[in-house]
Amino acid sequence: MPDETPLNIIDAHCHIASGEHIPKSFIDGAIANTVTALSAQGVKITASKLAAMYDQKMQDPLCDALVAEMADAGISKSILLIADFTYALRDCVLTIEESFQKHRDVLARHQGKFEVFGGVDPRWGKDGLALFERSLTEFGFRGFKIYPPCGYSPSDPALFPFYELCAHHRVPVLLHIGPTSPSLSFNTSYPFLLDEAARRFPAVNFIMAHGSVSFTEECAMMCRYRPNVYLDISAYQSTLTCEGMALAVRKTVSQGINHKVIFGTDWPVFRLQGTQKSFIDAIVSEDAPLWELNDRERDLILHGNIERLLENAAGAHA
């Protein structure tokens, strides 16, 4: 990094840290994987203790703690993503409409600090489509979030009316790629399943979440050859070594697609492993992956690419 000018950073992949928005069955599945991994390393911990530790980190329903971490890390804005689990997992605390309202409250509380991408399971049909349209025209949301592991392909025709709205309002679509909680299926989260939708809706920009850690070759290929496909690097924390090198990020940013790569952390998923500042330091400090890039490419990843997509959107905050 050639100078000490403060970085402009937008975190394009965050969630509200509250169990209201993430069903217990989803969290329990993720915890089971963590317990298995720790036990293999000789760490004795029970699922209940780990769940209690995680629950302590999930007490930020108004995003006050997130805003504080953003300030400490130099993050100017974050995008809150609403994943709709309400159709696939019936232990959700809130309806998807109620979740949308909670996110509206956060937008009002922390003006200028957040954008929101609203997610709706396409199997909710016309009611879900109407809610998503209201989120763009009335709520001030700026994108669409889909979660294919809930049981549908990103090219499912049921999503096409949503994509038509996205094209009309010029807002991006962010979709989960790769594995997730074992409470859900993995067979609909393969990147090439997006291809039909990307070709059918060339005016819609699609962002593949976790593209630097899941199906990395396929994600890079999609970004290279589909003009409207991007990836975010969220969940790179899972690849941090003891030296603090995000090896997955290093590989992604060395493939000539940095005009398609977007910074994201997936906060609060990794709150037990560190803070937003520590995660940013891991990729921008001396000898870290983004340190080696020129100013233009680094700025594209940290803020420029997502700014370009948001600026393309016709909607504005209500």
C-alpha positions in Angstrom: 0.0 0.0 0.0 1.8 3.1 -1.2 0.4 5.7 1.2 -1.3 6.1 4.5 -4.5 7.6 3.2 -7.5 6.2 5.1 -9.2 3.5 3.1 -12.8 3.9 1.9 -14.5 0.6 2.8 -18.0 -0.8 2.2 -18.9 -4.1 3.7 -21.3 -5.6 1.2 -22.2 -8.7 3.2 -23.6 -8.3 6.8 -26.6 -9.4 8.8 -28.4 -8.2 11.9 -26.9 -10.0 14.9 -30.2 -11.3 16.3 -31.8 -14.7 16.7 -35.0 -13.0 15.5 -33.7 -13.3 11.9 -31.9 -16.7 12.0 -33.8 -19.8 13.1 -32.5 -22.0 15.9 -32.3 -25.0 13.6 -30.0 -23.2 11.3 -27.7 -22.1 14.2 -27.7 -25.6 15.8 -26.5 -27.1 12.6 -23.6 -24.7 12.3 -22.7 -25.3 15.9 -22.6 -29.0 15.4 -20.0 -28.6 12.7 -17.9 -26.3 14.9 -18.0 -28.8 17.8 -16.9 -31.6 15.5 -13.9 -29.5 14.3 -12.9 -28.4 17.8 -13.2 -31.9 19.2 -10.9 -33.2 16.5 -8.3 -30.7 17.7 -8.6 -31.7 21.3 -10.7 -28.8 22.4 -13.4 -30.0 24.8 -16.6 -27.9 24.4 -20.2 -28.8 24.4 -22.8 -27.7 21.8 -24.7 -26.0 24.6 -21.7 -24.0 25.8 -20.9 -22.9 22.3 -24.5 -22.0 21.6 -24.4 -19.8 24.8 -21.2 -18.1 23.6 -22.7 -17.5 20.2 -26.0 -16.2 21.6 -24.1 -13.6 23.6 -22.8 -12.3 20.2 -26.3 -12.2 18.7 -27.7 -9.5 20.9 -27.5 -6.5 18.6 -31.0 -6.2 17.0 -30.6 -2.5 16.3 -27.0 -2.8 15.0 -25.5 -0.4 17.5 -22.6 -2.8 18.1 -22.1 -3.2 14.4 -22.0 0.5 13.9 -19.3 0.8 16.6 -17.2 -2.0 15.0 -17.6 -0.3 11.6 -16.3 3.0 13.0 -13.3 1.2 14.6 -12.5 -0.6 11.4 -13.0 2.4 9.1 -16.0 0.9 7.3 -18.2 3.7 6.0 -21.3 1.7 5.1 -22.5 -1.9 5.3 -25.2 -3.8 3.4 -27.6 -5.8 5.6 -28.9 -8.9 3.9 -32.2 -10.5 4.7 -32.2 -14.3 4.1 -35.7 -15.7 4.0 -35.7 -19.0 5.9 -39.4 -18.8 6.7 -40.5 -21.2 4.0 -37.8 -23.9 4.5 -37.3 -23.7 8.3 -40.5 -23.4 10.3 -38.9 -22.4 13.6 -38.3 -18.8 12.5 -39.2 -16.2 15.2 -40.4 -13.6 12.7 -42.4 -13.7 9.5 -40.5 -12.3 6.5 -42.7 -9.2 6.6 -41.7 -8.6 10.3 -38.1 -9.1 9.4 -38.4 -6.5 6.7 -39.9 -4.1 9.2 -37.0 -4.7 11.7 -34.5 -3.8 9.0 -36.5 -0.6 8.1 -36.1 0.3 11.8 -32.3 -0.1 11.6 -32.2 2.1 8.4 -34.1 4.8 10.3 -31.9 4.5 13.4 -28.6 4.7 11.6 -29.2 6.9 8.6 -26.5 6.7 6.0 -24.7 3.7 7.6 -26.6 0.9 5.9 -28.3 -0.4 2.8 -30.6 -3.4 2.8 -31.2 -6.2 0.3 -34.5 -7.8 1.0 -34.9 -11.6 0.6 -38.0 -13.5 -0.2 -38.4 -17.2 -0.9 -40.0 -17.4 -4.3 -42.4 -20.1 -3.2 -44.4 -17.5 -1.3 -45.7 -16.5 -4.7 -47.6 -13.2 -5.4 -47.5 -12.1 -1.7 -43.7 -12.5 -1.6 -43.4 -10.6 -4.9 -45.6 -7.8 -3.6 -43.5 -7.5 -0.4 -40.3 -7.3 -2.4 -41.7 -4.6 -4.7 -42.8 -2.6 -1.6 -39.3 -2.9 -0.2 -37.9 -1.2 -3.3 -40.6 1.4 -3.7 -41.5 2.2 -0.1 -38.9 0.9 2.3 -35.7 2.2 0.6 -34.1 -1.3 0.1 -31.5 -1.5 -2.7 -31.3 -5.1 -3.7 -32.5 -8.7 -3.7 -31.1 -11.5 -1.5 -31.8 -15.1 -2.3 -30.8 -18.2 -0.4 -30.9 -21.2 -2.8 -30.0 -23.8 -0.1 -33.5 -23.3 1.2 -34.6 -25.5 -1.8 -34.6 -23.7 -5.1 -32.2 -23.0 -8.0 -31.2 -19.4 -8.7 -32.5 -20.0 -12.2 -35.9 -21.3 -11.0 -38.6 -19.7 -13.2 -40.4 -18.7 -9.9 -37.7 -16.1 -9.4 -38.1 -14.5 -12.9 -40.8 -12.0 -11.8 -38.4 -10.9 -9.0 -35.6 -10.5 -11.4 -37.8 -8.5 -13.7 -38.4 -6.1 -10.8 -34.7 -6.0 -10.2 -34.1 -5.1 -13.9 -36.7 -2.4 -13.7 -35.3 -0.8 -10.6 -31.7 -1.6 -11.6 -30.9 -3.2 -8.3 -28.4 -6.1 -7.8 -29.2 -9.7 -6.7 -26.9 -11.3 -4.1 -27.1 -15.1 -3.7 -25.5 -17.6 -1.4 -23.0 -20.0 -3.1 -21.7 -23.2 -1.5 -22.3 -25.0 1.8 -24.2 -23.7 4.7 -25.8 -25.0 7.9 -26.4 -28.8 7.7 -30.0 -28.1 8.4 -30.3 -27.1 4.7 -29.5 -28.8 1.4 -26.3 -27.9 -0.6 -27.5 -29.2 -4.0 -28.9 -25.9 -5.2 -26.0 -23.6 -4.3 -23.7 -24.5 -7.2 -22.5 -21.4 -9.1 -23.3 -22.7 -12.6 -27.0 -23.0 -11.6 -27.0 -19.2 -11.9 -26.0 -19.3 -15.5 -29.4 -19.4 -17.1 -30.7 -16.5 -15.0 -27.5 -14.5 -15.8 -28.1 -15.0 -19.5 -31.8 -14.5 -19.4 -31.5 -11.2 -17.4 -28.5 -9.4 -18.7 -29.6 -6.1 -17.2 -29.5 -7.6 -13.7 -26.2 -7.7 -11.8 -25.7 -10.9 -9.8 -23.3 -11.2 -6.8 -22.2 -14.7 -5.8 -21.6 -14.6 -2.0 -18.5 -16.4 -0.6 -17.0 -16.7 -4.1 -13.4 -16.7 -2.8 -14.0 -19.7 -0.6 -16.6 -21.9 -2.2 -16.3 -23.3 -5.8 -13.7 -20.7 -6.4 -12.7 -21.7 -9.9 -16.3 -21.8 -11.1 -17.1 -18.5 -9.5 -14.0 -16.9 -11.1 -15.0 -18.3 -14.5 -18.5 -16.9 -14.2 -17.1 -13.5 -13.3 -14.7 -13.6 -16.2 -17.2 -14.6 -18.9 -20.6 -13.2 -17.7 -20.6 -9.4 -17.8 -23.3 -9.2 -15.1 -21.8 -11.6 -12.6 -19.7 -10.6 -9.6 -18.5 -12.3 -6.4 -17.9 -11.3 -2.8 -15.1 -12.5 -0.6 -17.2 -12.9 2.5 -16.3 -15.9 4.8 -12.6 -15.5 3.9 -12.1 -15.5 7.7 -12.5 -19.2 7.6 -9.2 -19.4 5.7 -7.1 -17.1 7.8 -3.9 -18.7 8.9 -2.1 -18.1 12.2 0.1 -15.6 10.3 -3.1 -13.6 9.4 -2.9 -14.3 5.6 -6.3 -14.7 3.8 -5.0 -17.2 1.3 -8.3 -17.6 -0.5 -8.5 -13.8 -1.1 -4.9 -13.8 -2.4 -5.9 -16.4 -5.0 -9.1 -14.6 -6.0 -7.5 -11.2 -6.5 -4.7 -12.7 -8.7 -6.9 -13.9 -11.5 -7.6 -10.6 -13.4 -11.2 -10.2 -12.2 -10.7 -7.5 -9.6 -13.3 -5.3 -11.4 -15.8 -8.1 -10.3 -14.6 -8.7 -6.7 -16.5 -7.2 -3.8 -15.4 -6.9 -0.1 -17.7 -8.5 2.5 -17.3 -10.1 5.9 -20.6 -12.0 6.6 -20.8 -10.3 10.1 -21.8 -11.6 12.7 -21.0 -15.2 11.6 -17.4 -14.9 12.7 -17.8 -12.7 15.8 -16.3 -15.5 17.9 -13.1 -15.3 15.9 -12.5 -11.6 15.8 -13.7 -8.0 15.1 -14.4 -6.2 11.9 -11.1 -4.3 12.4 -9.1 -7.6 12.8 -10.7 -9.0 9.6 -9.9 -5.9 7.6 -6.3 -5.8 8.9 -6.0 -9.4 7.8 -6.4 -8.4 4.1 -5.0 -4.9 3.9 -2.1 -4.8 6.3 1.5 -5.1 5.1 2.1 -8.3 3.1 -1.7 -9.2 3.2 -3.5 -9.9 -0.1 -4.8 -6.4 -0.9 -1.5 -4.8 0.1 0.0 -6.2 -3.1 -2.5 -4.6 -5.4 -2.3 -1.1 -7.0 -4.5 1.6 -5.6 -7.1 1.3 -8.3 -7.7 -2.4 -7.9 -7.7 -2.3 -4.1 -10.2 0.5 -4.2 -12.4 -1.3 -6.6 -12.6 -4.3 -4.2 -13.0 -2.3 -1.0 -15.7 0.0 -2.3 -15.7 0.9 -6.0 -17.4 -2.2 -7.4 -20.3 -2.3 -5.0 -20.7 1.5 -5.3 -21.0 1.2 -9.0 -23.8 -1.4 -8.6 -25.6 0.7 -6.1 -25.3 3.9 -8.1 -26.9 2.0 -11.0 -30.0 1.5 -8.9 -33.0 3.7 -9.5 -34.4 3.4 -6.0 -33.7 5.8 -3.1 -34.4 5.6 0.6 -38.0 6.3 1.4 
